[in-house]
Structures are given as structure tokens and as C-alpha cells.
Amino acid sequence: MNFFKRNKNSQDTDAAVYPAPSTSKTHPFSLINGYSPLTDVELELYTSLREAVPIIDAALDKTVRLIGNFEVIAADRNGRAPLCRFLESVRCAGGNYGIYPFITAYLNDMLTYGQAVGEIVLTSDKSTVAALYNANLKDVRIVAGDSPLNLTVCKNDADLTAAPCQSLIMSTLLNPQSGTVRGTSILRGLPYVSGILLKIFNSLGNNWERVGNVRFAVTYRPDSGSASVTKKQAQQIADEWSRAMRSSEVCDFVSVGDVSVKVIGADNQILDCEVPARTLLEQIIAKLAIPPFVLGISWSTSERMSTQQADILTSELEYYRTLVNPVIERICSTFLRLNGYGDGVRIKWDLINLQDEVELSQARLNNAHAAQIEKEIGIGEED
């Protein structure tokens, strides 16, 4: 066992400077650094992205919340009350009740990973719907069935075994690529810029750890003397300095000889990160299509610009609603058929915000004024 034995020919030398361990470590989310575009969807990548950059996680959560609630009206009047009770009391994953937690988790998966899978769980006697389940996307895989228009949800194993009762399984792809059965995450294109942003934050933390937490450089210039005496004096100075730094009380350091003390990093200036960080955040927010003021960012903007940004967000939310409507319709239709009612339903979404209420009221008032003027001048009578 001579592997760790010192070489006998090596001589003891008192080095004046020792190399310090490298502190240029990357940020802890190394998966983002290893991102390569144009590859299969990496679930861990997008999960790490939401965990690493809080503004991304907040934007997706607020988008899901802004989708709003909805009301389902059955075409069969006898089934309206049972359907309403079902939507309020159906069990969901995580011990929740009601269809809204299921739809929230479904939307989260669809926006984050570009696809979502849910299942309608029946009772043991298959008489009615017992629960709604959000499938873990790591356990399933969506493939093309007998036709590219028919999707089949399979177990994510070597044989890609198709899950039983496909009629009870719901799947949605967000912005699928042409000719493929794969959705596109809303976070696509963000790993690169997010990696740069995390490097800035990590470097900023390292710099503050170096400069903010004051460190001292003690230099001892000995007079002429033997090396052993010089080493002993240097060691004594180091011990006394360490004791003074560890002391909870203010104490002075007194030494004999040429000793100088300097603060490490006092002469260095930390780089200003506001401009590059804002540039990267602008790219991220532009991809997420959410106004900055919704995220609490007070960038300079005009009132008209804020209104236009809110209109753009409204159109995005309306698009997400159209993707979720077939899922809600299938759940409600399955419940109504199993309980002997007609399966026709109509989904009525809440207005997204109060601003929509005001604009709709103003539009109705303008239309009423226009109709009254047309009636007074006789245009309506001619028509």
C-alpha cells in the first residue's frame, strides 16, 4: 500500500502562496447547461427550469389562474343538478375535490411539458365516475394509433403497451409539430437564456460572498533570520489573527515587525448586472406572453401599452380554453351517459377580468346608441 506514501526525494518547502480551489462553479441546475435543442422533450429539464427561475414558475401559475372558472350546462334539464353536484364533489389526485383542481393540474402539465394526460376512473361496478386522475408524464407516452389523427396513450415501457379503455383517457398536445405526435412546451427556447441568467445570479452570489463577507490578507515581511524562526513567527501571527477574528468582542491585533493587513476585494468593483439581467428577463417574458406588471415588474410603460398587453394575454387565455374544452366535455358527457341522461353539454366560461366587463358594457351602450340614432333617422325602418 504505497500509493499514498510520500516520495522520499521530495523536499519540504515553505510555499508563500498556495493555489485556492476554483470557485467558478456553475449554478446548481446543471441540467439546463446541458440542454441541446431539437431533441425530445426532457421532462426533467422543464421541471428544473421552473424551479431555477422563479419568474417562469410565477408566470405559468398566474396563466393557469387567469384561465378562470367555468360552468357546464347540460342539454338535458334533468341532468343539470346531478352534473353540478358531480363537478363540485368528484375526487381528484392529492385528496382534492371538484373538477377545477384536475383542470388546473392538466393545464400546468400542458403548458410546462407541451402535453397532458388525464384519466376518468370509474367505480368498481362501472356505474358512474368515481374520480379524475392526472397521469405522470414519465409513466406514459403518446403515440399515433391506426391513424395519425387518433392518439393512443401507452405505458412508457419497452413494448409501449397501450393502456386499456382508451375512451376513458384524455390527452392534449400543445402546438404539435407537423407530422409528429409531440407537443411543444411553452418553455421551449428558454433553457439557453435562462442558463445565462442563472450564471449571472450565481456569479453575483459568489462576488457578494467574497466582497460582502470581508476577508483579510495579512502579510508578514520578516527580518533576516533563520527559516525556522520565521516560520514560527508567521504561524504565531496567523494563530493570533484567527483568534481575533473568531472573538465575539472587539479586540486589537498587535504584532512586532513589518506586518500589513489589507481587505481582500475592497479595490474590486462588482459588475453591474441590472442591464444584462433585464435583457434576459425581457426575452423570457416575451416567450411567456404575460405582461410584466402581472408579475410585479414595474418597467416603464404607458397606460395604452398596458391595455394592449392585457388584450394580448386575453387572446392567449382564450386559446388555452379551447384546448381544455374537449376534455371538460368528455368528462361531463361520460358522467351523463353513465347515469342515463343526454350527453349534450355547453361550457360557459367566466369573463377573464373586470376590464372585460367594463369593455363589454361600453360596447353594448355604444350599440344601443347607434340603434337609437338609426331608428330616429329611419335607417332601421328601411331595412
C-alpha positions as CSV (number, residue, x, y, z in Angstrom):
1,M,0.0,0.0,0.0
2,N,2.5,2.6,-1.2
3,F,0.1,4.6,-3.3
4,F,-0.4,7.4,-0.8
5,K,3.2,7.2,0.5
6,R,5.2,10.4,0.1
7,N,8.1,10.5,-2.3
8,K,11.4,10.3,-0.3
9,N,13.1,12.6,-2.8
10,S,10.7,15.4,-2.2
11,Q,11.9,18.2,-0.1
12,D,9.9,20.2,2.5
13,T,9.4,23.7,1.1
14,D,7.6,26.6,2.7
15,A,5.4,27.9,-0.1
16,A,4.4,31.6,0.1
17,V,1.3,31.2,-2.0
18,Y,-0.9,28.1,-2.3
19,P,-3.5,27.7,-5.1
20,A,-7.0,28.1,-3.9
21,P,-9.8,25.8,-5.0
22,S,-11.7,27.0,-8.0
23,T,-14.9,29.0,-7.1
24,S,-16.1,29.4,-10.7
25,K,-18.7,26.7,-10.3
26,T,-21.8,26.9,-12.4
27,H,-25.2,27.2,-10.9
28,P,-26.7,24.2,-9.2
29,F,-29.2,23.4,-12.1
30,S,-26.6,21.7,-14.3
31,L,-29.3,20.1,-16.5
32,I,-30.0,23.5,-18.0
33,N,-26.4,23.9,-19.1
34,G,-26.5,20.5,-20.9
35,Y,-29.6,21.5,-22.9
36,S,-29.3,20.7,-26.6
37,P,-32.1,22.0,-29.0
38,L,-34.1,19.9,-31.4
39,T,-34.3,16.9,-29.2
40,D,-37.1,15.0,-27.5
41,V,-38.9,16.8,-24.7
42,E,-37.0,16.5,-21.5
43,L,-39.4,16.5,-18.5
44,E,-36.6,17.0,-16.0
45,L,-35.3,19.9,-18.0
46,Y,-38.5,21.9,-17.8
47,T,-39.1,20.9,-14.2
48,S,-35.6,22.3,-13.3
49,L,-36.3,25.4,-15.4
50,R,-39.4,26.2,-13.3
51,E,-37.5,25.5,-10.1
52,A,-34.4,27.5,-11.1
53,V,-36.1,30.7,-12.4
54,P,-38.9,31.9,-10.2
55,I,-40.3,34.3,-12.7
56,I,-41.0,31.4,-15.1
57,D,-42.8,29.5,-12.4
58,A,-44.8,32.5,-11.3
59,A,-45.8,33.3,-15.0
60,L,-47.2,29.8,-15.6
61,D,-49.0,29.7,-12.3
62,K,-50.6,33.1,-13.0
63,T,-51.6,32.0,-16.5
64,V,-53.4,28.9,-15.1
65,R,-55.1,31.1,-12.5
66,L,-56.2,33.6,-15.1
67,I,-57.9,31.0,-17.2
68,G,-60.8,31.4,-14.8
69,N,-63.6,29.1,-13.7
70,F,-66.4,27.8,-15.8
71,E,-70.0,26.5,-15.7
72,V,-71.2,23.4,-17.5
73,I,-74.9,23.4,-18.6
74,A,-76.4,20.1,-19.6
75,A,-78.8,20.0,-22.5
76,D,-80.9,17.5,-20.6
77,R,-82.6,19.5,-17.9
78,N,-83.0,16.5,-15.6
79,G,-79.2,16.1,-15.6
80,R,-78.2,19.6,-14.7
81,A,-78.4,19.3,-11.0
82,P,-76.6,15.9,-10.8
83,L,-73.9,17.2,-13.1
84,C,-73.4,20.3,-11.0
85,R,-73.0,18.1,-7.8
86,F,-70.6,15.8,-9.6
87,L,-68.4,18.7,-10.8
88,E,-68.2,20.0,-7.2
89,S,-67.6,16.8,-5.4
90,V,-65.7,14.5,-7.8
91,R,-62.4,13.2,-6.3
92,C,-59.1,14.3,-7.8
93,A,-55.4,13.4,-7.2
94,G,-53.9,14.8,-4.0
95,G,-57.1,14.4,-2.0
96,N,-58.8,17.4,-3.7
97,Y,-62.4,17.5,-4.7
98,G,-64.0,19.1,-7.7
99,I,-63.1,19.3,-11.4
100,Y,-61.2,22.6,-11.1
101,P,-58.1,21.1,-9.3
102,F,-58.0,18.5,-12.1
103,I,-58.2,21.1,-14.8
104,T,-55.5,23.2,-13.1
105,A,-53.1,20.3,-12.9
106,Y,-53.9,19.4,-16.5
107,L,-53.2,22.9,-17.7
108,N,-50.0,23.0,-15.8
109,D,-48.7,19.9,-17.5
110,M,-49.8,21.1,-20.9
111,L,-48.0,24.4,-20.6
112,T,-44.9,23.1,-18.9
113,Y,-44.3,19.9,-20.9
114,G,-46.4,20.5,-24.1
115,Q,-48.7,17.6,-23.3
116,A,-51.1,16.4,-20.7
117,V,-52.8,13.1,-19.9
118,G,-55.8,12.5,-17.7
119,E,-58.0,9.5,-16.9
120,I,-61.6,9.1,-16.0
121,V,-61.7,6.5,-13.2
122,L,-65.0,4.5,-12.9
123,T,-66.4,2.8,-9.9
124,S,-65.9,-0.9,-9.4
125,D,-69.3,-1.7,-10.9
126,K,-68.7,0.9,-13.7
127,S,-72.0,2.6,-12.9
128,T,-70.6,6.1,-12.6
129,V,-67.4,8.2,-12.5
130,A,-65.5,7.8,-9.2
131,A,-62.5,10.1,-9.7
132,L,-60.3,12.1,-12.1
133,Y,-56.6,11.3,-12.3
134,N,-53.7,13.3,-13.7
135,A,-51.2,10.9,-15.1
136,N,-47.5,11.3,-14.5
137,L,-46.0,12.0,-17.9
138,K,-42.9,10.0,-17.1
139,D,-45.1,6.9,-17.0
140,V,-46.9,7.3,-20.2
141,R,-46.2,8.1,-23.9
142,I,-48.5,9.4,-26.6
143,V,-48.2,7.6,-30.0
144,A,-50.2,7.6,-33.2
145,G,-52.9,5.0,-33.4
146,D,-54.3,3.4,-36.5
147,S,-54.4,6.9,-38.0
148,P,-52.2,10.0,-37.4
149,L,-55.5,11.7,-36.2
150,N,-56.1,9.1,-33.5
151,L,-53.8,9.3,-30.4
152,T,-53.0,6.3,-28.3
153,V,-51.7,6.6,-24.7
154,C,-49.2,3.8,-23.9
155,K,-47.2,2.8,-20.9
156,N,-43.7,4.1,-21.1
157,D,-42.1,0.6,-21.3
158,A,-40.0,-1.2,-23.8
159,D,-43.1,-2.6,-25.6
160,L,-45.2,0.6,-25.5
161,T,-48.2,-1.3,-24.2
162,A,-51.4,0.5,-25.0
163,A,-53.4,1.5,-21.9
164,P,-56.8,-0.2,-21.6
165,C,-60.0,1.7,-22.0
166,Q,-58.7,4.4,-24.3
167,S,-62.1,6.0,-24.3
168,L,-61.6,7.0,-20.7
169,I,-58.2,8.5,-21.2
170,M,-57.8,12.1,-22.4
171,S,-54.7,13.6,-23.9
172,T,-53.9,17.1,-25.3
173,L,-50.9,18.3,-27.2
174,L,-49.9,22.0,-27.2
175,N,-48.9,23.3,-30.6
176,P,-47.9,19.9,-32.0
177,Q,-45.3,19.9,-34.7
178,S,-46.4,18.9,-38.2
179,G,-46.1,15.2,-38.9
180,T,-45.3,14.3,-35.3
181,V,-47.2,13.3,-32.2
182,R,-45.4,15.6,-29.8
183,G,-46.5,18.8,-28.2
184,T,-44.4,21.9,-27.8
185,S,-43.8,23.3,-24.3
186,I,-44.3,27.0,-23.8
187,L,-40.8,26.9,-22.2
188,R,-39.2,25.9,-25.5
189,G,-36.3,28.2,-26.3
190,L,-35.9,29.4,-22.7
191,P,-33.1,27.0,-21.4
192,Y,-30.3,28.9,-23.2
193,V,-31.2,32.4,-22.0
194,S,-32.2,31.0,-18.5
195,G,-28.8,29.4,-18.2
196,I,-27.1,32.7,-18.9
197,L,-29.3,34.4,-16.3
198,L,-28.5,31.7,-13.7
199,K,-24.8,32.2,-14.3
200,I,-25.2,35.9,-13.6
201,F,-27.1,35.2,-10.4
202,N,-24.5,32.6,-9.4
203,S,-21.6,34.9,-10.1
204,L,-23.4,37.7,-8.2
205,G,-23.7,35.5,-5.2
206,N,-20.1,34.4,-5.3
207,N,-18.9,38.1,-5.6
208,W,-21.0,39.1,-2.6
209,E,-19.7,36.2,-0.7
210,R,-16.2,37.3,-1.4
211,V,-16.7,41.1,-1.0
212,G,-19.6,41.3,1.3
213,N,-18.2,38.9,3.8
214,V,-15.0,40.7,4.5
215,R,-11.7,38.7,4.2
216,F,-8.3,40.0,5.2
217,A,-4.9,39.4,3.7
218,V,-2.2,39.6,6.4
219,T,1.4,40.0,5.0
220,Y,4.4,39.5,7.2
221,R,7.8,40.7,6.0
222,P,10.4,39.1,8.3
223,D,13.8,40.5,9.1
224,S,16.9,38.5,8.4
225,G,16.8,35.3,10.4
226,S,16.6,31.6,10.1
227,A,13.8,29.9,8.2
228,S,12.6,28.0,11.3
229,V,12.3,31.2,13.4
230,T,10.5,33.0,10.5
231,K,8.0,30.1,10.1
232,K,7.3,30.0,13.8
233,Q,6.7,33.8,13.9
234,A,4.4,33.6,10.9
235,Q,2.4,30.7,12.5
236,Q,2.1,32.7,15.7
237,I,0.8,35.7,13.8
238,A,-1.7,33.5,11.9
239,D,-3.0,31.9,15.1
240,E,-3.4,35.2,16.9
241,W,-5.2,36.8,13.9
242,S,-7.6,33.8,13.7
243,R,-8.4,34.1,17.4
244,A,-9.1,37.8,17.0
245,M,-11.4,37.1,14.1
246,R,-13.3,34.4,16.0
247,S,-13.8,36.5,19.0
248,S,-17.3,37.9,19.6
249,E,-15.8,41.0,21.2
250,V,-13.9,43.8,19.6
251,C,-10.2,43.2,20.1
252,D,-7.0,44.7,18.7
253,F,-4.2,42.8,16.9
254,V,-0.7,43.8,18.0
255,S,2.4,42.4,16.3
256,V,6.1,43.1,16.1
257,G,7.8,43.6,12.8
258,D,6.7,44.6,9.3
259,V,3.1,43.4,9.2
260,S,0.4,44.8,6.8
261,V,-3.3,44.0,6.7
262,K,-5.5,44.6,3.6
263,V,-9.1,43.8,2.8
264,I,-9.5,41.3,0.0
265,G,-11.7,42.5,-2.7
266,A,-12.0,46.1,-1.4
267,D,-10.4,47.5,-4.6
268,N,-12.6,45.5,-7.0
269,Q,-15.8,46.7,-8.4
270,I,-18.7,44.3,-8.8
271,L,-20.1,44.3,-12.3
272,D,-23.5,45.9,-12.8
273,C,-25.9,43.1,-13.6
274,E,-29.1,45.2,-14.0
275,V,-28.9,45.7,-17.7
276,P,-28.0,42.2,-18.9
277,A,-30.4,40.6,-16.4
278,R,-33.2,42.8,-17.6
279,T,-32.4,42.0,-21.2
280,L,-32.6,38.2,-20.4
281,L,-35.8,38.7,-18.4
282,E,-37.4,40.6,-21.4
283,Q,-36.7,37.5,-23.6
284,I,-38.2,35.2,-21.0
285,I,-41.4,37.3,-20.5
286,A,-41.8,37.8,-24.3
287,K,-41.8,34.0,-24.7
288,L,-44.3,33.5,-21.8
289,A,-46.6,36.2,-23.3
290,I,-47.5,37.7,-20.0
291,P,-47.4,41.4,-19.2
292,P,-44.6,42.5,-16.8
293,F,-47.0,44.3,-14.5
294,V,-48.8,41.0,-13.8
295,L,-45.6,39.6,-12.4
296,G,-45.0,42.7,-10.2
297,I,-42.3,44.1,-12.5
298,S,-42.6,47.9,-12.7
299,W,-40.9,48.6,-16.0
300,S,-41.8,52.0,-17.6
301,T,-44.9,51.6,-19.7
302,S,-47.9,53.7,-20.8
303,E,-51.5,53.1,-19.9
304,R,-52.3,52.3,-23.6
305,M,-49.5,49.8,-23.8
306,S,-50.7,48.1,-20.7
307,T,-54.2,47.8,-22.2
308,Q,-52.7,46.3,-25.4
309,Q,-50.7,43.8,-23.4
310,A,-53.8,42.8,-21.4
311,D,-55.7,42.2,-24.7
312,I,-52.9,40.0,-26.0
313,L,-52.9,38.0,-22.8
314,T,-56.7,37.6,-23.1
315,S,-56.3,36.1,-26.6
316,E,-53.7,33.7,-25.2
317,L,-56.1,32.6,-22.4
318,E,-58.9,32.1,-24.9
319,Y,-56.7,29.8,-26.9
320,Y,-55.9,27.7,-23.9
321,R,-59.6,27.5,-23.1
322,T,-60.3,26.0,-26.5
323,L,-57.8,23.3,-25.8
324,V,-59.4,22.4,-22.5
325,N,-63.0,22.4,-23.7
326,P,-62.9,18.9,-25.3
327,V,-61.5,17.5,-22.0
328,I,-64.3,19.0,-19.9
329,E,-67.0,17.9,-22.5
330,R,-65.7,14.3,-22.4
331,I,-65.8,14.1,-18.6
332,C,-69.3,15.6,-18.4
333,S,-70.7,13.5,-21.3
334,T,-69.3,10.3,-19.7
335,F,-70.9,11.1,-16.4
336,L,-74.3,11.9,-18.0
337,R,-74.4,8.8,-20.2
338,L,-73.5,6.5,-17.3
339,N,-76.3,8.0,-15.3
340,G,-78.9,7.8,-18.0
341,Y,-79.1,11.4,-19.2
342,G,-78.4,13.0,-22.5
343,D,-74.8,13.8,-23.1
344,G,-75.1,17.2,-24.7
345,V,-73.3,20.0,-22.7
346,R,-72.4,23.6,-23.1
347,I,-69.4,25.2,-21.3
348,K,-69.8,28.8,-20.1
349,W,-66.5,30.4,-19.0
350,D,-66.3,33.3,-16.6
351,L,-65.1,36.6,-18.0
352,I,-61.3,36.9,-17.5
353,N,-61.3,40.1,-15.6
354,L,-63.3,43.2,-14.6
355,Q,-61.8,45.1,-17.5
356,D,-63.7,42.8,-19.9
357,E,-66.9,43.6,-18.0
358,V,-66.4,47.3,-18.5
359,E,-65.5,47.0,-22.2
360,L,-68.5,44.7,-22.9
361,S,-70.8,47.1,-21.1
362,Q,-69.4,50.1,-23.0
363,A,-69.8,48.2,-26.3
364,R,-73.4,47.4,-25.5
365,L,-74.0,51.0,-24.7
366,N,-72.5,52.2,-27.9
367,N,-74.6,49.7,-29.9
368,A,-77.7,50.9,-28.2
369,H,-76.9,54.5,-29.0
370,A,-76.2,53.5,-32.6
371,A,-79.5,51.6,-32.9
372,Q,-81.4,54.5,-31.4
373,I,-79.9,57.0,-33.9
374,E,-80.6,54.7,-36.8
375,K,-84.2,54.4,-35.7
376,E,-84.6,58.2,-35.4
377,I,-83.3,58.8,-38.9
378,G,-85.3,56.0,-40.4
379,I,-82.4,53.6,-41.4
380,G,-83.9,50.7,-39.4
381,E,-87.3,51.1,-40.9
382,E,-86.0,50.9,-44.5
383,D,-84.1,47.7,-43.6
